[in-house]
């Protein structure tokens, strides 16, 4: 099991580094700076937690995990805002305040959904439903639904494919949280392990899909500098 965990960690780190390198090379980093920043954060977090696991005290490590998890939620919400404006269709219609009000409404719905799921799904103290995980998962699902069900939608641009990947990860994250909670409640160790690894392997698959998607688009030339 430890060797499998190490393989997943190493593979994820390599794929994230590859994606982070391909984003500016294909010109996508300029269109999706927040998404690029999120991937950079994941690379740094992965290395820090791997190294810190053997160097930090258990209390310091736990505090670090909590702080990084909070920052992860904040960054994913910001990426959701970026993708709402750029993915799925022509530029978002309306004023800046209308766009912001729409996004705040989606965040509020996601928070309510996260609270509702955590309140209704029976869970054990061993593995409670994490609202911090559910909120960005539900948000990406709602952003994708809102973006792709508007007139003029398209699924071929890089922002659209990034959003589709997040929507798949969001749906999987919700299912994983519920499945792990119920498995822990009923002391089903094999089911708990299956739910845990299914989410990890799907994340690796989405990383590969994002990398492939970058190569399917023409390279965006760097704008010429003014003299």
ChimeraX commands (.cxc) that place a marker at each C-alpha (Angstrom):
marker #1 position 0.00,0.00,0.00 radius 0.5
marker #1 position 2.83,2.41,0.82 radius 0.5
marker #1 position 4.50,1.73,-2.53 radius 0.5
marker #1 position 1.22,2.44,-4.32 radius 0.5
marker #1 position 0.82,5.71,-2.41 radius 0.5
marker #1 position 4.35,6.72,-3.35 radius 0.5
marker #1 position 3.69,5.85,-7.00 radius 0.5
marker #1 position 0.52,7.96,-7.04 radius 0.5
marker #1 position 2.37,10.87,-5.39 radius 0.5
marker #1 position 5.31,10.68,-7.81 radius 0.5
marker #1 position 3.10,10.29,-10.88 radius 0.5
marker #1 position 0.89,13.17,-9.82 radius 0.5
marker #1 position 3.90,15.40,-9.18 radius 0.5
marker #1 position 5.40,14.62,-12.59 radius 0.5
marker #1 position 2.10,15.25,-14.38 radius 0.5
marker #1 position 1.51,18.50,-12.50 radius 0.5
marker #1 position 5.01,19.72,-13.34 radius 0.5
marker #1 position 4.46,18.76,-16.98 radius 0.5
marker #1 position 1.14,20.61,-17.07 radius 0.5
marker #1 position 2.70,23.63,-15.40 radius 0.5
marker #1 position 5.42,23.66,-18.05 radius 0.5
marker #1 position 3.04,23.21,-20.99 radius 0.5
marker #1 position 0.66,26.00,-19.92 radius 0.5
marker #1 position 3.02,28.90,-20.73 radius 0.5
marker #1 position 4.57,27.04,-23.67 radius 0.5
marker #1 position 1.18,26.73,-25.39 radius 0.5
marker #1 position 0.18,30.27,-24.44 radius 0.5
marker #1 position -2.58,29.12,-22.08 radius 0.5
marker #1 position -1.03,30.59,-18.93 radius 0.5
marker #1 position -1.88,34.11,-20.13 radius 0.5
marker #1 position -5.53,33.16,-20.58 radius 0.5
marker #1 position -5.77,31.16,-17.36 radius 0.5
marker #1 position -3.35,32.75,-14.85 radius 0.5
marker #1 position -5.32,31.62,-11.79 radius 0.5
marker #1 position -5.52,28.03,-13.00 radius 0.5
marker #1 position -1.77,28.11,-13.68 radius 0.5
marker #1 position -1.23,29.45,-10.16 radius 0.5
marker #1 position -3.37,26.65,-8.73 radius 0.5
marker #1 position -1.27,23.99,-10.45 radius 0.5
marker #1 position 1.92,25.68,-9.21 radius 0.5
marker #1 position 0.47,25.66,-5.69 radius 0.5
marker #1 position -0.27,21.93,-5.99 radius 0.5
marker #1 position 3.33,21.24,-7.00 radius 0.5
marker #1 position 4.73,23.22,-4.07 radius 0.5
marker #1 position 2.22,21.73,-1.63 radius 0.5
marker #1 position 2.98,18.19,-2.75 radius 0.5
marker #1 position 6.72,18.64,-2.25 radius 0.5
marker #1 position 6.31,20.47,1.07 radius 0.5
marker #1 position 4.00,17.85,2.59 radius 0.5
marker #1 position 6.18,14.98,1.38 radius 0.5
marker #1 position 9.34,16.49,2.85 radius 0.5
marker #1 position 7.64,17.90,5.93 radius 0.5
marker #1 position 6.09,14.56,6.87 radius 0.5
marker #1 position 9.39,13.38,8.25 radius 0.5
marker #1 position 10.73,16.73,9.42 radius 0.5
marker #1 position 7.84,18.48,11.21 radius 0.5
marker #1 position 6.20,17.51,14.47 radius 0.5
marker #1 position 2.75,15.96,14.22 radius 0.5
marker #1 position 1.14,19.15,15.52 radius 0.5
marker #1 position 3.01,21.42,13.10 radius 0.5
marker #1 position 2.28,19.07,10.22 radius 0.5
marker #1 position -1.42,19.01,11.07 radius 0.5
marker #1 position -1.55,22.81,11.21 radius 0.5
marker #1 position 0.24,23.00,7.87 radius 0.5
marker #1 position -2.21,20.59,6.26 radius 0.5
marker #1 position -5.15,22.61,7.55 radius 0.5
marker #1 position -3.74,25.92,6.34 radius 0.5
marker #1 position -2.89,24.53,2.91 radius 0.5
marker #1 position -6.35,22.96,2.61 radius 0.5
marker #1 position -7.95,26.34,3.34 radius 0.5
marker #1 position -5.76,28.03,0.75 radius 0.5
marker #1 position -6.67,25.28,-1.72 radius 0.5
marker #1 position -10.39,26.06,-1.31 radius 0.5
marker #1 position -9.77,29.80,-1.80 radius 0.5
marker #1 position -7.71,29.21,-4.94 radius 0.5
marker #1 position -10.28,26.82,-6.41 radius 0.5
marker #1 position -13.04,29.39,-5.86 radius 0.5
marker #1 position -10.93,31.99,-7.69 radius 0.5
marker #1 position -10.34,29.53,-10.53 radius 0.5
marker #1 position -14.09,28.96,-10.67 radius 0.5
marker #1 position -14.56,32.71,-11.21 radius 0.5
marker #1 position -11.91,32.69,-13.94 radius 0.5
marker #1 position -13.52,29.76,-15.74 radius 0.5
marker #1 position -17.01,31.21,-15.47 radius 0.5
marker #1 position -15.80,34.21,-17.48 radius 0.5
marker #1 position -13.78,32.32,-20.08 radius 0.5
marker #1 position -15.20,28.82,-20.60 radius 0.5
marker #1 position -18.09,27.36,-22.48 radius 0.5
marker #1 position -19.28,30.25,-24.59 radius 0.5
marker #1 position -18.72,33.73,-25.82 radius 0.5
marker #1 position -17.56,36.24,-23.18 radius 0.5
marker #1 position -19.91,36.41,-20.21 radius 0.5
marker #1 position -22.65,38.96,-21.01 radius 0.5
marker #1 position -23.56,41.85,-18.75 radius 0.5
marker #1 position -21.72,44.20,-16.49 radius 0.5
marker #1 position -18.95,43.30,-14.08 radius 0.5
marker #1 position -21.39,43.53,-11.17 radius 0.5
marker #1 position -23.80,41.16,-12.88 radius 0.5
marker #1 position -21.03,38.64,-13.42 radius 0.5
marker #1 position -19.91,38.97,-9.83 radius 0.5
marker #1 position -23.48,38.63,-8.51 radius 0.5
marker #1 position -23.99,35.48,-10.57 radius 0.5
marker #1 position -20.79,33.94,-9.28 radius 0.5
marker #1 position -21.59,34.86,-5.66 radius 0.5
marker #1 position -24.94,33.16,-6.12 radius 0.5
marker #1 position -23.23,29.99,-7.34 radius 0.5
marker #1 position -20.83,30.08,-4.37 radius 0.5
marker #1 position -23.79,30.48,-1.99 radius 0.5
marker #1 position -25.59,27.53,-3.59 radius 0.5
marker #1 position -22.41,25.45,-3.32 radius 0.5
marker #1 position -21.99,26.33,0.35 radius 0.5
marker #1 position -25.63,25.45,1.04 radius 0.5
marker #1 position -25.23,22.18,-0.84 radius 0.5
marker #1 position -22.06,21.31,1.08 radius 0.5
marker #1 position -23.79,22.00,4.37 radius 0.5
marker #1 position -26.86,20.01,3.32 radius 0.5
marker #1 position -24.84,16.96,2.28 radius 0.5
marker #1 position -22.72,17.00,5.43 radius 0.5
marker #1 position -25.84,17.36,7.57 radius 0.5
marker #1 position -27.85,14.57,5.94 radius 0.5
marker #1 position -25.22,11.91,5.17 radius 0.5
marker #1 position -24.62,9.70,8.21 radius 0.5
marker #1 position -20.92,9.66,8.96 radius 0.5
marker #1 position -18.47,8.30,11.48 radius 0.5
marker #1 position -16.04,10.44,13.42 radius 0.5
marker #1 position -13.32,8.41,11.69 radius 0.5
marker #1 position -14.16,9.95,8.32 radius 0.5
marker #1 position -16.64,12.85,8.46 radius 0.5
marker #1 position -17.90,14.53,5.31 radius 0.5
marker #1 position -15.56,17.46,4.64 radius 0.5
marker #1 position -17.46,20.62,3.71 radius 0.5
marker #1 position -14.21,22.23,2.61 radius 0.5
marker #1 position -13.87,19.55,-0.06 radius 0.5
marker #1 position -17.52,19.61,-1.05 radius 0.5
marker #1 position -17.77,23.38,-1.60 radius 0.5
marker #1 position -15.31,23.71,-4.52 radius 0.5
marker #1 position -16.54,20.40,-5.96 radius 0.5
marker #1 position -20.13,21.62,-6.09 radius 0.5
marker #1 position -19.02,25.05,-7.30 radius 0.5
marker #1 position -17.20,23.62,-10.32 radius 0.5
marker #1 position -20.24,21.49,-11.19 radius 0.5
marker #1 position -22.51,24.55,-11.05 radius 0.5
marker #1 position -20.07,26.75,-12.99 radius 0.5
marker #1 position -19.83,24.08,-15.70 radius 0.5
marker #1 position -23.62,23.75,-15.88 radius 0.5
marker #1 position -24.03,27.52,-16.10 radius 0.5
marker #1 position -21.28,27.94,-18.70 radius 0.5
marker #1 position -22.23,25.10,-21.01 radius 0.5
marker #1 position -25.99,25.62,-21.05 radius 0.5
marker #1 position -25.82,29.15,-22.43 radius 0.5
marker #1 position -26.21,30.04,-26.12 radius 0.5
marker #1 position -22.99,29.99,-28.10 radius 0.5
marker #1 position -21.39,27.33,-25.93 radius 0.5
marker #1 position -18.32,25.49,-27.14 radius 0.5
marker #1 position -16.40,22.56,-25.70 radius 0.5
marker #1 position -13.20,22.83,-27.71 radius 0.5
marker #1 position -11.30,25.71,-26.11 radius 0.5
marker #1 position -8.70,25.15,-23.41 radius 0.5
marker #1 position -10.76,26.95,-20.70 radius 0.5
marker #1 position -13.77,24.78,-21.57 radius 0.5
marker #1 position -11.76,21.58,-21.30 radius 0.5
marker #1 position -10.22,22.72,-18.03 radius 0.5
marker #1 position -13.71,23.39,-16.67 radius 0.5
marker #1 position -14.98,20.01,-17.87 radius 0.5
marker #1 position -12.09,18.36,-16.04 radius 0.5
marker #1 position -12.95,20.23,-12.86 radius 0.5
marker #1 position -16.61,19.25,-13.22 radius 0.5
marker #1 position -15.65,15.57,-13.49 radius 0.5
marker #1 position -13.36,15.91,-10.48 radius 0.5
marker #1 position -16.14,17.73,-8.62 radius 0.5
marker #1 position -18.69,15.00,-9.22 radius 0.5
marker #1 position -16.12,12.38,-8.21 radius 0.5
marker #1 position -15.19,14.38,-5.12 radius 0.5
marker #1 position -18.80,14.53,-3.94 radius 0.5
marker #1 position -19.29,10.81,-4.54 radius 0.5
marker #1 position -15.98,10.01,-2.83 radius 0.5
marker #1 position -16.82,12.04,0.26 radius 0.5
marker #1 position -20.19,10.30,0.63 radius 0.5
marker #1 position -18.81,6.85,-0.20 radius 0.5
marker #1 position -15.90,7.13,2.25 radius 0.5
marker #1 position -18.17,8.40,5.01 radius 0.5
marker #1 position -20.63,5.54,4.61 radius 0.5
marker #1 position -17.84,2.96,4.30 radius 0.5
marker #1 position -16.22,4.21,7.52 radius 0.5
marker #1 position -19.60,4.24,9.27 radius 0.5
marker #1 position -20.22,0.59,8.39 radius 0.5
marker #1 position -16.56,-0.43,8.95 radius 0.5
marker #1 position -16.09,-1.49,5.31 radius 0.5
marker #1 position -12.36,-1.17,4.89 radius 0.5
marker #1 position -12.22,-2.41,1.30 radius 0.5
marker #1 position -14.94,-0.01,0.17 radius 0.5
marker #1 position -13.20,2.87,1.94 radius 0.5
marker #1 position -9.94,2.06,0.16 radius 0.5
marker #1 position -11.69,1.75,-3.20 radius 0.5
marker #1 position -13.32,5.16,-2.84 radius 0.5
marker #1 position -10.02,6.74,-1.79 radius 0.5
marker #1 position -7.98,5.39,-4.68 radius 0.5
marker #1 position -10.67,5.92,-7.30 radius 0.5
marker #1 position -10.50,9.67,-6.69 radius 0.5
marker #1 position -6.69,9.66,-6.84 radius 0.5
marker #1 position -6.54,7.73,-10.11 radius 0.5
marker #1 position -9.22,9.87,-11.71 radius 0.5
marker #1 position -7.23,12.99,-10.83 radius 0.5
marker #1 position -4.22,11.52,-12.63 radius 0.5
marker #1 position -6.43,10.80,-15.64 radius 0.5
marker #1 position -7.73,14.38,-15.70 radius 0.5
marker #1 position -4.16,15.72,-15.53 radius 0.5
marker #1 position -3.27,13.63,-18.58 radius 0.5
marker #1 position -6.40,14.82,-20.39 radius 0.5
marker #1 position -5.55,18.46,-19.68 radius 0.5
marker #1 position -2.03,17.97,-21.06 radius 0.5
marker #1 position -3.39,16.30,-24.20 radius 0.5
marker #1 position -5.97,19.07,-24.58 radius 0.5
marker #1 position -3.22,21.68,-24.64 radius 0.5
marker #1 position -1.64,20.00,-27.66 radius 0.5
marker #1 position -4.92,19.84,-29.56 radius 0.5
marker #1 position -5.12,23.64,-29.72 radius 0.5
marker #1 position -2.92,25.82,-31.92 radius 0.5
marker #1 position -0.10,27.45,-30.03 radius 0.5
marker #1 position -1.03,31.01,-29.09 radius 0.5
marker #1 position 1.78,33.35,-30.13 radius 0.5
marker #1 position 3.22,35.70,-27.56 radius 0.5
marker #1 position 2.07,39.27,-28.25 radius 0.5
marker #1 position 4.78,41.46,-29.72 radius 0.5
marker #1 position 6.28,44.04,-27.38 radius 0.5
marker #1 position 5.83,47.64,-28.30 radius 0.5
marker #1 position 8.91,49.58,-29.19 radius 0.5
marker link #1:1,2 radius 0.2
marker link #1:2,3 radius 0.2
marker link #1:3,4 radius 0.2
marker link #1:4,5 radius 0.2
marker link #1:5,6 radius 0.2
marker link #1:6,7 radius 0.2
marker link #1:7,8 radius 0.2
marker link #1:8,9 radius 0.2
marker link #1:9,10 radius 0.2
marker link #1:10,11 radius 0.2
marker link #1:11,12 radius 0.2
marker link #1:12,13 radius 0.2
marker link #1:13,14 radius 0.2
marker link #1:14,15 radius 0.2
marker link #1:15,16 radius 0.2
marker link #1:16,17 radius 0.2
marker link #1:17,18 radius 0.2
marker link #1:18,19 radius 0.2
marker link #1:19,20 radius 0.2
marker link #1:20,21 radius 0.2
marker link #1:21,22 radius 0.2
marker link #1:22,23 radius 0.2
marker link #1:23,24 radius 0.2
marker link #1:24,25 radius 0.2
marker link #1:25,26 radius 0.2
marker link #1:26,27 radius 0.2
marker link #1:27,28 radius 0.2
marker link #1:28,29 radius 0.2
marker link #1:29,30 radius 0.2
marker link #1:30,31 radius 0.2
marker link #1:31,32 radius 0.2
marker link #1:32,33 radius 0.2
marker link #1:33,34 radius 0.2
marker link #1:34,35 radius 0.2
marker link #1:35,36 radius 0.2
marker link #1:36,37 radius 0.2
marker link #1:37,38 radius 0.2
marker link #1:38,39 radius 0.2
marker link #1:39,40 radius 0.2
marker link #1:40,41 radius 0.2
marker link #1:41,42 radius 0.2
marker link #1:42,43 radius 0.2
marker link #1:43,44 radius 0.2
marker link #1:44,45 radius 0.2
marker link #1:45,46 radius 0.2
marker link #1:46,47 radius 0.2
marker link #1:47,48 radius 0.2
marker link #1:48,49 radius 0.2
marker link #1:49,50 radius 0.2
marker link #1:50,51 radius 0.2
marker link #1:51,52 radius 0.2
marker link #1:52,53 radius 0.2
marker link #1:53,54 radius 0.2
marker link #1:54,55 radius 0.2
marker link #1:55,56 radius 0.2
marker link #1:56,57 radius 0.2
marker link #1:57,58 radius 0.2
marker link #1:58,59 radius 0.2
marker link #1:59,60 radius 0.2
marker link #1:60,61 radius 0.2
marker link #1:61,62 radius 0.2
marker link #1:62,63 radius 0.2
marker link #1:63,64 radius 0.2
marker link #1:64,65 radius 0.2
marker link #1:65,66 radius 0.2
marker link #1:66,67 radius 0.2
marker link #1:67,68 radius 0.2
marker link #1:68,69 radius 0.2
marker link #1:69,70 radius 0.2
marker link #1:70,71 radius 0.2
marker link #1:71,72 radius 0.2
marker link #1:72,73 radius 0.2
marker link #1:73,74 radius 0.2
marker link #1:74,75 radius 0.2
marker link #1:75,76 radius 0.2
marker link #1:76,77 radius 0.2
marker link #1:77,78 radius 0.2
marker link #1:78,79 radius 0.2
marker link #1:79,80 radius 0.2
marker link #1:80,81 radius 0.2
marker link #1:81,82 radius 0.2
marker link #1:82,83 radius 0.2
marker link #1:83,84 radius 0.2
marker link #1:84,85 radius 0.2
marker link #1:85,86 radius 0.2
marker link #1:86,87 radius 0.2
marker link #1:87,88 radius 0.2
marker link #1:88,89 radius 0.2
marker link #1:89,90 radius 0.2
marker link #1:90,91 radius 0.2
marker link #1:91,92 radius 0.2
marker link #1:92,93 radius 0.2
marker link #1:93,94 radius 0.2
marker link #1:94,95 radius 0.2
marker link #1:95,96 radius 0.2
marker link #1:96,97 radius 0.2
marker link #1:97,98 radius 0.2
marker link #1:98,99 radius 0.2
marker link #1:99,100 radius 0.2
marker link #1:100,101 radius 0.2
marker link #1:101,102 radius 0.2
marker link #1:102,103 radius 0.2
marker link #1:103,104 radius 0.2
marker link #1:104,105 radius 0.2
marker link #1:105,106 radius 0.2
marker link #1:106,107 radius 0.2
marker link #1:107,108 radius 0.2
marker link #1:108,109 radius 0.2
marker link #1:109,110 radius 0.2
marker link #1:110,111 radius 0.2
marker link #1:111,112 radius 0.2
marker link #1:112,113 radius 0.2
marker link #1:113,114 radius 0.2
marker link #1:114,115 radius 0.2
marker link #1:115,116 radius 0.2
marker link #1:116,117 radius 0.2
marker link #1:117,118 radius 0.2
marker link #1:118,119 radius 0.2
marker link #1:119,120 radius 0.2
marker link #1:120,121 radius 0.2
marker link #1:121,122 radius 0.2
marker link #1:122,123 radius 0.2
marker link #1:123,124 radius 0.2
marker link #1:124,125 radius 0.2
marker link #1:125,126 radius 0.2
marker link #1:126,127 radius 0.2
marker link #1:127,128 radius 0.2
marker link #1:128,129 radius 0.2
marker link #1:129,130 radius 0.2
marker link #1:130,131 radius 0.2
marker link #1:131,132 radius 0.2
marker link #1:132,133 radius 0.2
marker link #1:133,134 radius 0.2
marker link #1:134,135 radius 0.2
marker link #1:135,136 radius 0.2
marker link #1:136,137 radius 0.2
marker link #1:137,138 radius 0.2
marker link #1:138,139 radius 0.2
marker link #1:139,140 radius 0.2
marker link #1:140,141 radius 0.2
marker link #1:141,142 radius 0.2
marker link #1:142,143 radius 0.2
marker link #1:143,144 radius 0.2
marker link #1:144,145 radius 0.2
marker link #1:145,146 radius 0.2
marker link #1:146,147 radius 0.2
marker link #1:147,148 radius 0.2
marker link #1:148,149 radius 0.2
marker link #1:149,150 radius 0.2
marker link #1:150,151 radius 0.2
marker link #1:151,152 radius 0.2
marker link #1:152,153 radius 0.2
marker link #1:153,154 radius 0.2
marker link #1:154,155 radius 0.2
marker link #1:155,156 radius 0.2
marker link #1:156,157 radius 0.2
marker link #1:157,158 radius 0.2
marker link #1:158,159 radius 0.2
marker link #1:159,160 radius 0.2
marker link #1:160,161 radius 0.2
marker link #1:161,162 radius 0.2
marker link #1:162,163 radius 0.2
marker link #1:163,164 radius 0.2
marker link #1:164,165 radius 0.2
marker link #1:165,166 radius 0.2
marker link #1:166,167 radius 0.2
marker link #1:167,168 radius 0.2
marker link #1:168,169 radius 0.2
marker link #1:169,170 radius 0.2
marker link #1:170,171 radius 0.2
marker link #1:171,172 radius 0.2
marker link #1:172,173 radius 0.2
marker link #1:173,174 radius 0.2
marker link #1:174,175 radius 0.2
marker link #1:175,176 radius 0.2
marker link #1:176,177 radius 0.2
marker link #1:177,178 radius 0.2
marker link #1:178,179 radius 0.2
marker link #1:179,180 radius 0.2
marker link #1:180,181 radius 0.2
marker link #1:181,182 radius 0.2
marker link #1:182,183 radius 0.2
marker link #1:183,184 radius 0.2
marker link #1:184,185 radius 0.2
marker link #1:185,186 radius 0.2
marker link #1:186,187 radius 0.2
marker link #1:187,188 radius 0.2
marker link #1:188,189 radius 0.2
marker link #1:189,190 radius 0.2
marker link #1:190,191 radius 0.2
marker link #1:191,192 radius 0.2
marker link #1:192,193 radius 0.2
marker link #1:193,194 radius 0.2
marker link #1:194,195 radius 0.2
marker link #1:195,196 radius 0.2
marker link #1:196,197 radius 0.2
marker link #1:197,198 radius 0.2
marker link #1:198,199 radius 0.2
marker link #1:199,200 radius 0.2
marker link #1:200,201 radius 0.2
marker link #1:201,202 radius 0.2
marker link #1:202,203 radius 0.2
marker link #1:203,204 radius 0.2
marker link #1:204,205 radius 0.2
marker link #1:205,206 radius 0.2
marker link #1:206,207 radius 0.2
marker link #1:207,208 radius 0.2
marker link #1:208,209 radius 0.2
marker link #1:209,210 radius 0.2
marker link #1:210,211 radius 0.2
marker link #1:211,212 radius 0.2
marker link #1:212,213 radius 0.2
marker link #1:213,214 radius 0.2
marker link #1:214,215 radius 0.2
marker link #1:215,216 radius 0.2
marker link #1:216,217 radius 0.2
marker link #1:217,218 radius 0.2
marker link #1:218,219 radius 0.2
marker link #1:219,220 radius 0.2
marker link #1:220,221 radius 0.2
marker link #1:221,222 radius 0.2
marker link #1:222,223 radius 0.2
marker link #1:223,224 radius 0.2
marker link #1:224,225 radius 0.2
marker link #1:225,226 radius 0.2
marker link #1:226,227 radius 0.2
view
